[in-house]
Amino acid sequence: MSSNKNALIRYKTLDKCLKNKYRKYTLEDLMDECSEALFEFEEKESFVSKRTVQLDLQNMRSEKFGYEAPIEVYERKFYRYSDPDYSIHNIQVNESDLKAMNNAIQILKQFKDFSMFKEMNGVIQKLEDSVNSVQQKSIIHLDKNEQLKGLEHIDILYQAILNKKVLRILYKSFTAREANYMTVHPQLLKEYNNRWFLICWHKNKIYNLALDRILEISIDEKSDYINREFNADRYFGEVIGATVSETQRPQNVIFRMVRKQAPYVITKPFHHSQEIIKEDENYITFRIRVQLNFELERMILGMGEFITVLKPNKLRERIQKSVRLASINYDSEIQDNN
């Protein structure tokens, strides 16, 4: 059981004891009550120390979790609430809290049509009822497309990661002639540019599977799940997008932007490593340190005539080739129409 869940069980138990008007609780009694409560949940011996209970009482007294519980020691050894009607479950929220909760509910409601959030519909309704949420037009709009191919797989993949289940997946990449079965150990679901990916272990390597290329999914109950403590921030830290190479090292990518268009890149950097290395009256030159991948090329091409890649030469040549082909396509289209 996680330490956070243990703490919540202890707080709930201490709250029950401190509001009990018919029994006196010493520190040792509170230790025993917390130990017994954890035993009931974990079904194994669990000892809660004196120091742990003292820290719990201190946290409940403080503003740390919003409790500010009126805990007092009387007769120099017994603990109770000085206010007999107090409980940590009766915390009052002010008008500012209600407005913040209402805004959060409006954002959550935008996800209600995704299959993975269907179970949240009832929870969201309860939250609306609890805070007397008012119907209002959305003032935050999140870009989403429920019709994207592959979204139907999110539920089973999410549950497999949560419950550490091995999966057998029939997968067909864009370049493959035929689909192949893969036994994978799912670690993470990632979204980039309105496309979802499954990050998983397969044959001791990390694979990145696009959900729209998955044809079948089934649970492999016979295989033991491999959990590699996957760190998403570290894994994706040197790339733009979702495509990561285990063999490629990051490179300095230097590009310049037409000065009038540069604010778009300054306010929304390509990558967290982005920095300005040169400015003049016509251009601003930037540097990022990333792996060269498909997503980087698409981002650069999306800036059209306002961007020029200076280094590395390999990337510069790829962009030049893409621009030339695009120009040929437009010329061909004009000829065909004539």
C-alpha positions, 0 to 999 in steps of 0.5 A, spaced: 500 500 500 502 506 498 504 511 503 499 516 501 494 511 502 496 509 509 496 516 511 489 517 509 487 511 513 491 513 519 487 520 519 481 517 518 482 513 524 485 519 528 479 523 526 474 517 529 477 517 535 478 524 537 471 526 536 469 520 540 465 523 546 465 517 550 472 514 550 479 517 552 485 516 548 492 516 550 497 517 544 499 509 545 491 508 544 491 512 538 497 508 535 494 501 537 487 504 533 491 506 527 495 499 527 489 495 527 486 500 522 492 498 517 491 491 519 484 491 516 486 494 510 492 490 508 491 484 512 498 483 515 501 486 521 502 493 521 505 497 527 504 505 527 510 508 531 509 514 536 513 518 532 508 517 526 502 519 530 505 525 533 507 527 526 500 525 523 497 530 529 501 535 527 499 535 520 492 535 522 493 541 526 496 545 521 494 548 514 498 543 510 492 539 508 486 545 510 484 541 516 487 546 522 484 541 526 482 543 534 486 538 537 487 538 544 491 534 550 487 534 556 489 531 563 496 531 560 495 525 556 488 524 553 487 527 546 480 530 543 477 535 539 476 542 543 470 543 538 465 536 539 462 538 532 469 538 528 471 533 523 476 533 518 470 530 513 466 537 515 471 542 512 468 548 509 470 551 503 469 559 501 466 562 495 473 562 492 474 555 493 467 553 490 469 558 484 476 554 483 472 547 483 467 549 478 472 551 473 475 545 474 469 541 473 467 545 466 474 543 464 473 535 466 466 535 462 470 536 456 473 529 456 466 526 458 465 523 451 472 519 451 471 512 452 476 512 458 473 518 461 466 514 461 466 512 468 468 519 470 461 522 468 457 520 475 463 523 479 463 529 475 455 530 476 456 528 484 462 534 484 457 539 480 451 537 485 456 538 491 459 545 489 452 547 486 456 548 480 452 552 475 451 551 468 456 556 464 459 556 457 466 554 456 471 559 457 477 554 456 477 549 450 481 543 449 483 541 442 480 533 442 478 529 436 473 523 439 473 520 432 481 519 432 482 511 430 485 508 435 482 511 441 478 505 442 484 501 445 485 506 450 481 503 456 484 496 455 491 499 455 490 504 461 487 498 465 493 494 463 498 499 465 495 500 471 494 493 473 501 491 470 498 486 465 502 483 459 499 484 452 499 480 446 498 486 440 497 485 433 500 491 430 502 493 423 506 499 422 505 504 416 512 501 412 510 493 414 507 489 409 503 484 414 501 485 421 505 481 426 503 479 433 508 482 439 508 480 446 509 487 450 509 490 457 505 496 457 509 502 461 505 509 458 500 512 454 503 518 450 499 523 446 502 528 441 499 532 436 492 529 437 495 522 436 496 517 441 502 512 442 503 506 447 510 506 450 512 498 452 517 493 453 518 488 447 524 483 447 528 487 452 527 494 448 523 500 448 517 500 443 513 506 441 506 503 438 501 508 435 494 506 437 491 507 430 496 501 427 494 496 433 489 491 430 488 487 436 489 486 443 488 481 448 491 480 455 497 474 456 495 471 463 501 466 462 507 471 462 510 475 468 509 483 467 516 487 467 516 493 470 522 497 468 520 504 472 519 507 466 521 515 467 517 519 461 520 525 462 527 522 462 525 518 456 522 524 452 527 529 454 531 530 448 526 529 443 520 533 440 514 529 439 514 521 441 519 518 436 525 516 440 532 513 438 536 509 443 542 509 438 542 517 436 545 522 440 542 529 440 544 534 436 545 542 436 539 544 431 540 551 429 535 555 425 533 562 424 526 565 423 524 572 420 524 577 425 516 578 424 515 571 425 520 569 431 515 571 437 511 565 435 517 561 437 519 565 442 513 564 446 512 557 444 519 554 444 520 548 439 523 544 445 525 546 453 533 547 450 531 552 446 535 559 446 537 565 442 544 565 439 544 571 434 539 577 433 539 582 427 534 587 424 532 581 419 532 575 423 533 571 430 537 565 430 535 559 435 539 553 437 535 547 440 539 540 442 534 534 440 534 528 436 533 528 429 526 525 428 520 526 423 516 530 428 522 535 428 521 535 421 514 536 420 514 542 425 520 546 421 516 545 415 510 547 418 513 554 419 513 555 411 518 560 408 519 563 415 524 559 417 531 556 415 535 550 418 542 552 418 545 546 421 546 540 421 547 539 414 543 532 414 537 536 417 538 542 412 538 537 406 532 533 408 528 540 409 530 542 402 528 536 399 521 536 402 520 543 400 523 542 393 518 536 392 512 540 395 514 545 390 514 540 384 507 537 387 504 544 386 507 545 379 504 539 377 497 540 380 497 547 376 499 543 369 494 538 370 488 543 371 490 546 365 
